[in-house]
Amino acid sequence: MTGQETRNKLTDYWSGHEVSESKEFAILTNIIHEEWSGLSVKGHKKLKKLKDHNLRDHMSEEELIFTALAELSTRRIAETDETVGLEENKIPAKKGGRIAKNARIALEERTGKSVISKENFLPTRNLKKKLKRGAQ
């Protein structure tokens, strides 16, 4: 829930600072995501073998936390620099993503495990059906 709140605050900032929804949001989101994870949103979805699914619904706890850190950092930098418009907001997007990237690398070096996972963390339809049948 906190990750979604963080995302909403970022998109609220963009909306109030001449970033138009949809295409421009997607551009900035991709900059943030690619910077922290090393993968585009599309590439991350491909890794998880997702097509029309929401990537966040399939992220691990770590992936969600680093996404939230990147988005929070981006918003704080944008607010501090008072960025307006798509082009100006690309700079804090890259910087915010880099903060999360540095934290991700530090964790991966310490644990020896990748934060980025090809695993999906939303139950499949079959699992949901089994759970419903078992409850009857």
Buried (B, 14 or more C-beta within 10 A) or exposed (E): EEBEEBBEBBBEBBEEBEBEEEEBBEBBBBBBBBBBBEBBBEBBBEBBEBEEEEBBEBBBEBBBBBBBBBBBBBBBBBBEEEBBEBEBBBBBBBBBBBBBBEBBEEBBEEEEEEBBBEEBBBEEEEEEEEEEEEEE
